[in-house]
């Protein structure tokens, strides 16, 4: 399984890691001092604040583009929104949302992966059916892919089986439904969603085989095994009812029909007692059918409860809350990447490092020091550090600004962020 860009440590932990790396470097070069440690923490604080400000602007842009079609809004609009304006806003938001997910180090779930997931058997033994015709746009993103093993129980817990499956730590879902005209044409009135709306959801701890349960229009269907169990039970019970309860009624009905169609010359006398017997038999048969239908419905209800219970503990956020959460995640990733890249470049002074050498050094450090394999996003880190003038590029090598100068550069940014017109 390929390594991921996601750095599985908190931002504060990474700041502490970088401070330790910097302290070790200073000690090795007989440069260690309390002031140097203080300067590094100041640098980290200013860097985090600057990235936070940039993401605040991005959050406001997302809120503006999402406001025109947000399903959970509790505010009023100054003007009405046309269908064209709504479509345009949805397209703009879709691009910004994809960019945000990329910044948060999410990977898009490919169509092949999604098709494979839908064909696999669910881990919690519920078969779901999804109507893809209801969607105009469907995109899944995931982060934190790993292989896990779980023990499943069969035959009332008497048999156990270990299965290995692909597991996603986080899954983001972006779905746009078709407009109302489509549902009017197929004569269907949606109950759980609004035609033309866009929903965004964030889930945790999702097995790849269970991705279909994240669709908003998924419906529970009986598995072949469940149909066989219910069918066998109904067949056995039906045979018993026919033999023990309906024997006399069936003989009476057969005799009457044979006389009616001329297959029998002897007339059938319908006495009060025979009619009562026939009525009781039909009542028993009707109650049997109702009982079997109720068993079927109850089994389906249990499956739906299993689905809702599963989703209850997997759902992290919905709609506008999702991109608020993702903004925080993307900000954390950018801060960690920028801090790590600057810290390791700083050790090489004016000589600097190439992007490949820096990338390799950071990845090896994580593997040897923290037993963590990852694919460090070096292009993104370099782009941000150069934009903030904390790193310069000299041909193929990158050179970090000295720590004191980097602190001054970040401080000057805040001093001049708002200039009078």
C-alpha angles and dihedrals in degrees: 000000000000120000117256132229092234114109105216097210132089120257092246090052091052091050088053091047092051092047090054092048090050093047091051090050092051092047092051089053095042090246100114116137139151090241091057091053090048091050092052092052089048090051091050092049093049092046093051091048093052094050089046090055092051091052091048088062090048091050091054091051091051092049091051095051093043095047093079094064105019108139096204101048119140097187131089126241123233092218136021119262120233122217091248092052090049092050091048091050091050092053092048092048092047091057093046092046092051089050090050092051090050090052089051087054095248118152124217116247105235123229089248092053091048093049090049091050092051091052095050121091115258116252092226094051100247122129114216132191122206126197103215091181088077092066130082094184131012124180128168124193127187139190132189104033117191143148118253136181124218134178115234123195125221136185097027093316095305094114128046131196130185114219129185118214143169112263130197120204092201132017124185119197125201115184131169117192124217117259127267094266091066094053091045090054093053090042094237126136111203115223104181099045143027118247113247093019127127120223127194123194136177122205136181135214098014122168111223090236090060099053091111091067088066093066112103094223099045114137128203115245130184117256117231089252092054091048090050092051093048092042094050091048091049093047094051093043092045092052091051091050093048093050100041105028109023102037096101093039093051093049090051092048093047092050092049093049092047091054092044093054094042097252092120129040098200112090122233118234112217104206126182090253093052092049091051090049091049092048092050091049093051090047091053091048092049092050089050092053091048091049093052092046089050091051089052093050093046091052090051090048090053089053091049090050090051088052095048093045090051093049093045092066095037099051113097104169145346137219113322091009089063097063091043087057092043093049088059091047093048091047090052092050093049092049092049093047094047093046094049095046094047093045094053093042090051091064091062097055117194093348093067126179138263117252092251093049092048091047092051093046094053094045092049091048091054091047097048100034102036104018089239126135116202141151102240112218097231099166092056093047093049093047092055096044092050091048089053090048091238093119131036127204119226108185104300096342129086122215125197120225111246112268097250091049091046090054090050092048092053092044091051090053091061092043091056102032094107114039121183114251 
